[in-house]
Amino acid sequence: MDDRIKQVIQQAPQAVHTNGSLKLVIFDCDGVLVESEHIVAEIMGKEARQYGWNITDKQAREEFTGVQMVDIGKKIAKHAKRNLPDNWAEEAHKKVVEGMFGNVEKIPGVESILQTLHDLKIPYRVGSNSSQEEMKTKFEKTGLMKWFPKDRIHSAYEVRNSKPFPDLYLYAAEEEGVNPDECLVIEDSDTGLKAAYDAGMACMLLRDLNKAAPNYKGVIRVDSLQKAIDIIKEIVQSQHNREH
């Protein structure tokens, strides 16, 4: 582990410290486990343009990544030239689920990190603003369903507030029976990063290192899941050595 990462870890919550205890890893879904954000952006871009918001697919991805469908509808409504129907969110959700049967792919290294956590005996869960139906479709399409029992997949639809609020991650920790400062969240979006940070959890941001990110203390930057694996192994080994 290089010195830069070591310095960041010193500013992070206890879960990743040598004298801490990592008891749960929580994954965001889109952009961390599967790549489907381009599908959502394309569909939501079309929806926005249909109602008069002249937005590109690239802009749609920036606006809607990690955002719950109801909140996407609110964003579109602000720019729309005509009213969205009352059942817009429900119908848009159906279109997204149907779109998931298209080009959904696994993020490189995803099965390796899941196998690593299994071997290290570290439990993991999923916490996403996507619906259970969307995640089920994504995991079935990519062959990842075998890794995720249904009771370990959590949707923001199950809690009061979606990301960027911390409710979803706190709920996942509660379901596991661990404290927030014993959890590590792996995220790719600013929205999810804020949720993890406000939950008091250690956070690993999966993003190109040349791309900007919020300036939260203690966020571990990685540009691949393989890098995440290497760091988690070192964290667990250091904690194991201290215990013995």
C-alpha positions in Angstrom: 0.0 0.0 0.0 1.5 3.3 -1.0 2.1 6.2 1.4 -0.8 8.3 -0.2 -3.3 5.6 0.6 -1.9 5.1 4.1 -2.3 8.8 4.8 -5.9 8.8 3.5 -6.8 5.8 5.6 -5.6 7.6 8.8 -8.4 10.2 8.1 -11.0 7.6 7.4 -13.5 6.0 9.8 -12.3 3.2 12.0 -13.3 0.3 9.8 -10.1 0.6 7.7 -7.6 1.3 10.5 -5.2 -1.2 11.8 -6.8 -1.0 15.2 -10.3 -1.1 13.6 -12.5 -3.9 12.5 -13.9 -4.3 9.0 -17.1 -6.3 9.4 -19.1 -5.3 6.3 -18.6 -4.1 2.7 -21.5 -2.4 1.0 -21.5 -2.0 -2.7 -23.4 0.5 -4.8 -24.8 -1.3 -7.9 -24.5 0.8 -11.1 -20.9 1.7 -11.9 -19.5 -0.5 -9.2 -21.0 -4.0 -9.9 -22.6 -3.5 -13.3 -22.4 -1.0 -16.0 -25.9 0.1 -17.0 -25.9 3.8 -16.4 -25.5 4.4 -20.1 -28.9 2.7 -20.6 -30.6 4.8 -18.0 -29.1 8.0 -19.4 -30.3 7.1 -22.9 -33.8 6.3 -21.8 -34.1 9.3 -19.4 -32.6 11.6 -22.1 -35.3 10.6 -24.5 -38.0 11.1 -21.8 -36.6 14.6 -20.9 -36.6 15.6 -24.6 -40.1 14.2 -25.1 -41.3 16.7 -22.5 -39.4 19.7 -23.9 -36.0 19.6 -22.0 -33.4 19.7 -24.7 -30.7 17.6 -23.0 -28.0 15.3 -24.5 -27.4 11.8 -23.3 -24.1 12.9 -21.8 -25.9 15.6 -19.8 -28.5 13.1 -18.8 -25.9 10.8 -17.4 -24.4 13.7 -15.4 -27.9 14.8 -14.1 -29.4 11.4 -13.4 -26.6 9.0 -12.3 -27.4 7.6 -8.9 -30.7 9.4 -8.7 -34.0 7.7 -7.8 -36.7 7.7 -10.5 -39.1 9.9 -8.5 -36.4 12.5 -8.2 -35.4 12.2 -11.9 -39.1 13.0 -12.6 -38.9 16.1 -10.4 -35.7 17.3 -12.3 -37.4 16.8 -15.7 -40.5 18.6 -14.5 -38.5 21.7 -13.7 -37.3 22.0 -17.3 -40.3 20.5 -19.1 -42.5 22.5 -21.4 -45.5 20.3 -20.6 -46.7 18.5 -17.5 -45.5 14.9 -16.8 -48.4 12.5 -16.2 -49.1 11.4 -12.6 -47.9 7.8 -13.4 -44.7 9.0 -15.2 -42.3 7.5 -12.6 -44.0 4.1 -12.8 -44.0 4.1 -16.6 -40.4 5.3 -16.9 -39.3 2.6 -14.4 -40.9 0.0 -16.7 -38.9 1.3 -19.6 -35.7 1.2 -17.7 -36.3 -2.4 -16.6 -37.0 -3.4 -20.2 -33.8 -1.6 -21.3 -31.8 -3.6 -18.8 -32.3 -6.7 -21.0 -30.0 -5.0 -23.5 -26.4 -4.1 -23.0 -25.7 -4.6 -19.3 -22.2 -5.7 -18.4 -20.2 -6.6 -15.3 -17.6 -4.2 -14.1 -14.2 -5.8 -14.7 -13.0 -7.5 -11.5 -16.4 -7.8 -9.9 -16.4 -11.6 -9.4 -12.8 -11.4 -8.1 -13.6 -8.9 -5.4 -16.7 -10.9 -4.3 -14.7 -14.1 -4.2 -12.0 -12.3 -2.2 -14.5 -11.1 0.4 -15.9 -14.6 0.6 -12.4 -16.0 1.2 -11.7 -13.4 3.8 -15.1 -14.2 5.5 -16.2 -10.5 5.2 -19.9 -10.2 4.6 -21.1 -7.9 1.9 -24.4 -6.3 0.8 -25.7 -4.1 -2.0 -27.3 -0.6 -1.4 -28.7 1.1 -4.4 -31.1 3.8 -5.4 -32.4 1.4 -8.1 -35.5 -0.7 -7.4 -35.3 -4.4 -6.4 -36.8 -5.2 -9.9 -34.0 -3.3 -11.7 -31.2 -4.9 -9.7 -32.7 -8.4 -10.1 -32.7 -7.9 -13.9 -29.2 -6.6 -13.9 -27.8 -9.4 -11.8 -29.7 -12.1 -13.8 -28.5 -10.6 -17.1 -24.8 -10.5 -15.9 -24.8 -13.8 -14.1 -24.2 -12.2 -10.7 -27.4 -13.3 -9.0 -25.6 -16.3 -7.4 -23.5 -13.9 -5.4 -26.4 -11.9 -3.9 -29.1 -13.6 -1.8 -32.2 -11.4 -2.0 -32.0 -10.5 1.7 -28.6 -8.8 1.1 -29.8 -6.6 -1.7 -31.2 -3.2 -0.5 -33.1 -0.6 -2.4 -33.7 3.0 -1.5 -37.4 2.3 -2.0 -37.2 0.4 1.3 -36.1 3.5 3.4 -37.4 7.0 4.0 -34.8 8.9 2.0 -32.7 7.8 -0.9 -29.0 8.7 -1.5 -27.5 11.3 -0.9 -29.1 10.8 2.5 -27.4 8.1 4.6 -30.6 6.1 5.4 -29.9 3.2 2.9 -26.4 2.5 4.1 -27.4 2.8 7.8 -30.2 0.3 7.1 -27.8 -2.2 5.5 -25.5 -2.0 8.5 -28.4 -2.4 10.9 -29.5 -5.5 8.9 -26.0 -6.9 9.3 -25.9 -6.1 13.0 -22.8 -4.0 12.8 -21.9 -0.4 13.5 -21.4 2.2 10.8 -17.7 2.6 11.7 -17.3 -1.1 10.9 -18.4 -0.7 7.3 -16.7 0.1 4.0 -18.8 1.4 1.1 -17.6 1.1 -2.5 -19.2 3.9 -4.6 -18.7 5.6 -7.9 -21.1 8.6 -7.7 -20.9 11.9 -5.7 -24.5 11.1 -4.5 -23.5 7.8 -3.0 -20.2 9.2 -1.6 -22.1 11.8 0.4 -24.5 9.1 1.7 -21.6 6.9 2.9 -19.7 9.9 4.4 -22.8 11.1 6.3 -23.4 7.6 7.5 -20.0 7.7 9.2 -18.7 4.8 7.0 -15.3 4.4 5.3 -15.7 4.9 1.6 -13.8 3.8 -1.4 -14.5 5.8 -4.6 -14.2 3.8 -7.8 -13.4 6.4 -10.5 -10.7 7.5 -12.9 -8.1 9.2 -10.7 -7.9 12.1 -13.1 -11.6 12.9 -12.6 -12.7 15.3 -10.0 -14.3 14.2 -6.7 -15.8 15.9 -3.6 -13.2 16.8 -1.1 -14.2 14.6 1.8 -11.5 13.5 4.2 -10.5 9.9 4.3 -12.0 8.8 0.9 -9.9 6.1 -0.7 -9.6 6.7 -4.4 -9.2 3.6 -6.7 -9.5 3.3 -10.5 -10.3 -0.4 -10.6 -11.8 -3.2 -8.5 -8.4 -5.0 -8.6 -6.9 -2.0 -6.8 -9.8 -2.2 -4.3 -9.0 -5.9 -3.7 -5.4 -5.2 -3.0 -6.2 -2.5 -0.4 -8.9 -4.5 1.3 -6.5 -7.5 1.6 -3.9 -5.2 3.2 -6.4 -3.7 5.6 -7.7 -7.1 6.7 -4.2 -8.5 7.1 -3.1 -5.5 9.3 -6.1 -5.9 11.5 -5.5 -9.7 11.7 -1.9 -9.2 12.7 -2.9 -6.7 15.4 -5.3 -9.2 16.9 -2.6 -11.9 17.0 
